[in-house]
Each structure stands twice: as structure tokens, then as C-alpha cells.
Amino acid sequence: MSMLRAVFLAVPLWSACTTPPAGAERPPGKDSRMDTQGTITIAETTVGQVAGCRIGVSNIWTEEFTGEDGRRQRAPRASLTIVGCPGGGTELRVHQGQKIQIGTQWFLVQQVRETPNNRGSVTLLPQRGK
């Protein structure tokens, strides 16, 4: 990874380290959006606000991996950095169809969109329970 790209990726994630005051819920962020069903889309190289936590989407790429069903598949994946949650932060590699926990809430990764020569995005759909 080039030094310029590393610095570019670090800036949005560094800004994710600031936590809003207790009880303050921020909107998803200028490069993120929420629809009427609560689905949240976060653009690559930006930070969104989800379930009281800050979520940075740093990279999206296509790779081969083993899914929850045990089958090998090749599909887009994204690197998420989650900070500002009770219990500390974490980093995840996610793919479409995966269920993840952010704070105390569960989400379905509805879409991981990789777009050549442009920013992709990750779309999360809130779930009831695991």
C-alpha cells in the first residue's frame, strides 16, 4: 500500500476516535445515509454513526473466503473499524449476508458494493435479535 493511500485511509479512521457526549446520537454522517426502514449505507473511506458507535469503512475488495455455510465463495468484502462502543472497538471483515453485532444491536450486511475507480459502500440492515 502506498504511503499516500495509507495516510488517506488513516484520516477518516482517526476522526472516528472521537466519541459523542453520552446520550447524544449523531446522524449517519455526511457520506452515509439512512432510509425509512433504518437501512444504513456507509461509503468506503468514510465513517458512519450506527447504534451509538462509529463505523469506518476503510477498504472494499473481492476475495475468496469461506462463508458461514462452510462453502468457499468469491465476493466483495469490506474492512470495518468499530469504535466508541461500550466494551471497546473491533475490526471486522464482512461480506453480504453476514450478521454482525455493533454495540448491543445486530445487523445484516445487506450489500458490499465494490466499484472500480470509485468509492464502494456497505449497507447494513438492523435485525431483531441474532
C-alpha positions as CSV (number, residue, x, y, z in Angstrom):
1,M,0.0,0.0,0.0
2,S,1.4,3.4,-0.9
3,M,2.2,5.8,1.8
4,L,-0.3,8.4,0.3
5,R,-3.1,5.8,0.4
6,A,-2.2,4.8,4.0
7,V,-2.4,8.4,5.1
8,F,-5.6,9.0,3.2
9,L,-7.2,6.0,4.9
10,A,-5.9,6.9,8.3
11,V,-7.6,10.4,8.4
12,P,-11.2,9.2,8.4
13,L,-10.4,6.5,10.9
14,W,-8.6,8.9,13.2
15,S,-11.7,11.1,13.2
16,A,-13.7,8.0,14.3
17,C,-11.8,8.0,17.6
18,T,-13.8,11.0,18.9
19,T,-16.8,9.9,20.8
20,P,-20.0,12.0,21.1
21,P,-21.2,13.1,24.5
22,A,-23.1,10.4,26.5
23,G,-26.7,10.0,25.2
24,A,-26.0,12.1,22.0
25,E,-27.0,10.2,18.8
26,R,-25.4,11.6,15.6
27,P,-26.9,11.1,12.2
28,P,-25.1,8.5,10.0
29,G,-22.6,11.1,8.7
30,K,-22.2,13.2,5.5
31,D,-21.0,10.3,3.4
32,S,-23.6,7.9,4.9
33,R,-27.3,7.7,4.6
34,M,-30.2,6.0,6.4
35,D,-33.5,5.1,4.6
36,T,-37.0,4.9,6.2
37,Q,-36.5,1.2,7.2
38,G,-33.4,2.1,9.1
39,T,-31.0,0.6,6.5
40,I,-27.7,2.4,6.7
41,T,-25.2,2.8,3.8
42,I,-21.7,3.9,4.6
43,A,-19.3,4.9,1.7
44,E,-15.8,3.5,1.5
45,T,-13.1,5.6,3.3
46,T,-15.8,7.4,5.5
47,V,-17.2,7.0,9.0
48,G,-20.8,6.5,9.9
49,Q,-22.8,6.5,13.1
50,V,-24.5,3.2,13.9
51,A,-26.1,2.1,17.2
52,G,-24.2,4.7,19.1
53,C,-20.9,3.6,17.6
54,R,-18.6,5.0,14.9
55,I,-18.1,2.7,11.9
56,G,-15.2,3.3,9.5
57,V,-15.3,1.5,6.1
58,S,-11.7,1.6,5.1
59,N,-11.4,-0.8,2.2
60,I,-13.5,-2.9,-0.2
61,W,-12.1,-5.7,-2.3
62,T,-13.0,-9.0,-3.9
63,E,-11.5,-12.2,-2.4
64,E,-12.2,-15.9,-1.9
65,F,-13.3,-16.9,1.6
66,T,-15.3,-19.5,3.5
67,G,-18.9,-18.3,4.3
68,E,-21.0,-19.2,7.3
69,D,-22.4,-22.2,5.4
70,G,-18.9,-23.7,5.1
71,R,-18.7,-23.1,1.3
72,R,-15.9,-21.3,-0.5
73,Q,-17.0,-18.2,-2.3
74,R,-15.6,-15.3,-4.2
75,A,-17.3,-12.0,-3.4
76,P,-16.7,-8.4,-2.3
77,R,-15.6,-7.9,1.3
78,A,-15.2,-4.8,3.4
79,S,-13.0,-3.9,6.3
80,L,-15.0,-2.2,9.2
81,T,-13.4,-0.5,12.1
82,I,-15.9,-0.1,15.0
83,V,-15.0,2.4,17.8
84,G,-16.8,4.3,20.5
85,C,-18.9,1.3,21.7
86,P,-19.2,0.0,25.2
87,G,-16.6,-2.7,25.6
88,G,-14.1,-1.1,23.2
89,G,-13.5,-1.2,19.5
90,T,-13.0,-4.0,17.0
91,E,-12.1,-4.6,13.3
92,L,-14.2,-6.9,11.1
93,R,-14.0,-8.3,7.5
94,V,-17.6,-8.5,6.3
95,H,-19.5,-9.8,3.3
96,Q,-23.1,-9.8,2.0
97,G,-25.4,-12.0,4.1
98,Q,-23.3,-11.9,7.2
99,K,-24.8,-10.9,10.6
100,I,-22.7,-8.7,12.8
101,Q,-23.2,-7.1,16.2
102,I,-22.5,-3.4,16.7
103,G,-22.8,-2.2,20.2
104,T,-25.9,-4.1,21.5
105,Q,-27.7,-4.3,18.2
106,W,-27.5,-6.9,15.4
107,F,-27.2,-6.0,11.7
108,L,-27.4,-7.9,8.4
109,V,-24.8,-6.9,5.9
110,Q,-27.3,-6.3,3.1
111,Q,-24.7,-5.3,0.5
112,V,-21.0,-4.8,0.0
113,R,-20.6,-2.8,-3.2
114,E,-17.2,-2.6,-4.9
115,T,-17.0,0.0,-7.7
116,P,-13.8,0.2,-9.8
117,N,-12.1,3.6,-9.7
118,N,-14.7,4.9,-7.3
119,R,-15.7,4.5,-3.7
120,G,-17.8,1.5,-2.9
121,S,-20.2,1.1,0.1
122,V,-21.5,-1.2,2.8
123,T,-25.2,-1.4,3.5
124,L,-26.4,-2.6,7.0
125,L,-30.0,-3.6,7.9
126,P,-31.0,-3.6,11.6
127,Q,-32.1,-7.1,12.9
128,R,-34.2,-8.1,15.8
129,G,-32.0,-10.5,17.8
130,K,-29.3,-12.6,16.5
